[in-house]
Amino acid sequence: MMALHPKIIDLTLDRVWALLAALDHPETRLPPVIHIAGTNGKGSTQAMIRAGLEAAGKRVHAYTSPHLARFHERIRLSGDLISEAHLTDVLDECYRANDGASITYFEITTCAALLAFARTPADHTLLEVGLGGRLDATNVIDRPALTIITPVSMDHEGYLGDTLARIAGEKAGIIKRGVPCIVGPQREDAMEVIEAQAACLGAPLLAYGQHWHVTEERGRLVYQDETGLLDLDLPNLPGAHQLQNAGAALAALRYLEMPEVAFDGAVRDAHWPARMQHIKGTPLNDLVPQADLWLDGGHNPAAGEALATHLHSLSKRPTYLVCGMLNTKDVRGYLRPLAREADHLTAISIPGEANTLSAGDTAKAARDVGLTAQEAQDLDAALRQIGEIAPQARVLICGSLYLAGHVLRQIG
């Protein structure tokens, strides 16, 4: 499949439409679709919606990307990860139907997911945009039940545009005529674009700060909209930014008229790996047995800011970063807020990743924003170094979902 198209990313819907037509349009036979776009928080919001729906007894398909440890993570059929045999069958069928035509890896695998969803009974389908929205391979649903746009920030500028307004315009491309759109917290220039697109299409907006509100009060999540107030546990996913993601998920569940058990399930049962994931009882912990070990896959400036805010909320403890980044990312923009909270950074290259930034370049970027930094040959060496100089530190492995995937495969 990788040989069918020379570019990894090439945004257009023409190839997807052609393959879907050859497959007899599975996208028209899906359970009601909730389509989610945004820069940060898409996956966490989807995970909370899925947890809420499943707590209410619903069967849920879910599509997300990228995967971390195994490709199968991208496709959940009625709650369960797709099996090896089923995945092989739908990929083979899509490959044959495509008949050697040019198509990207993401496009053909998205078509495979839609084919599997169309053939498996469920109550809801959750589709997470891969990149952008307007020309993303998931944007083939004429009439979703609901769309959601999580916070938009600068990322993938080479594909989506060099201003926040242009990027927001690409994300707003998932808005459909007359279909309600839930909107998470946005900067003013992004919100203006989203509002204009919604107005053009007659799509009702349910926007944070206008139609729904979410806050933390006395260690509880308090959500309020025109239907009333919810007083819930804080999200199971750590970080202040998860409060806003939970708010968008709750707004979706409210719109879908889910029972109260769904709201509790959304905040209590959601699981999303590599989002401030606490690592315990693994071989990596043996390398730093007295340390407090965490893993996060955020990789853009907004993610760095959210991560720094969460670190600031934790108990005071020396904080050491192990960081690996891709060469396509704004490394300094990501690290700048973290420099306020971290005492030291050890830079590594991402194993097996052609687009990894070198450990030397990552270390230089860290020094440029005021972090003390050194390099290590690999993750194990980085942890050993930290164990020697700060054995009781808080250690955060961060910088890229590809590095996070490497860690999750390593710890099983």
C-alpha positions, 0 to 999 in steps of 0.5 A: 500500500505504501508503494501506491503513492509517492507522498505520505500526505497529499490532501485531496478527496478524489482518490478516496471517493473513487475507492469508496465508489468501487466498494459500493459506498460503505460511508453511506451505511454507517451507524450515526457518525460523530466527526471530530476535528481540532489540533489538540484534544481530539483523541481524548474527547473521542475517548470520553465520548466512547466511554460515556456511550458505552457506560449507557450500554451503546455499541460504538465504532471508533476510528483514530490516528495515528496508532501508538503500538499497533495499527489495530488501535485505529479501528474499534468495531462495536467496542473491540479492537479489530482482529488481525483476520478482519483487518487483513480481509478488509485491507485486501479487499480495499487493495483489490478494489483500488486496482493499483490506482494512486492512493495514500496509506491513510486514505486506503486504511480509512476506507478499510475502516469505513468498510468494516464499520458498515458491516458491523452492527453498532449504535454510533460511529466516532470518526477522528480527523487525521489532518485538517478536516476539509480534505481529510479522508474521513470527511466523506460523511454527508450527514453526520449526527454531530460534528465537534471541533476541539481547540485549534492551534498552530500545527502542520502549517506546511499543509494547513496554512501559516495562520491560525485563521487558515488552519481553523478554516481547514478544521471547519471543513467538517461542518455540514449543512444543518448539522450541530457543531460542538466547539471547544475553547478557541482563540478569537481569530479561529472562532470567527472562522468557525462561526462564519462557516457554520453561519454559511451552512446553517449549522447550529453551534454549541460553543464553549463559553456561550452555550456550555461551561465547564469548571473545576470547583472544590475538586469536582467537575461542574458542567452547565448548559441550558439543560442544567448542571452536572456535578461529576468527578474530575476526569480520569485523564490527568491535566487541566486541559482535560477538563475542557475536553470533558466539557466537549464530550459532555456537550455531545452526550447531552445533545445525544440525550444520553442518561446520567450514567453516560456522564459519569462514565465519560469522566470515570472510564476513559482511557487514552494512552500516552496522555500524561500516562503514569508508568509503573511496574515496567522494565523502564521503572527498574532503570529509575526505581525511585523516580516518578515516571510519566509518558506524554505524546503531545508535540506542538506549542499548545501541547507544551503549554498544557503539559507545563500547566499540569506539571505546575499543578503537581507536588514540587519535585525535581522534573527531568524530561527525556525528549525526542521530536520529529524534524517537522515540529516547532521544537522550540515552541513546544519546549518553551513553556516546559522550560518554566517547569523542568529542571533538565532535559535529556535529548534522544533520537526516536528509534526507527523513525526516519524523520526524527530530529537528532538528539543534538538538535533537540538538545540545542533547541532546549538550550535555546529556550533556557533548559539545561540539556544533554544527549543520550544514545537511547531511552535506556541510557537517558533514564540511567543518566537521570537515575545517577544524578537525580534518582528521586526525580519526576521523569517525563518521557515526551515530545512525539507520539512516535516516541510514545509508541516506542515506549509502549511497545517496549513496556508491552 
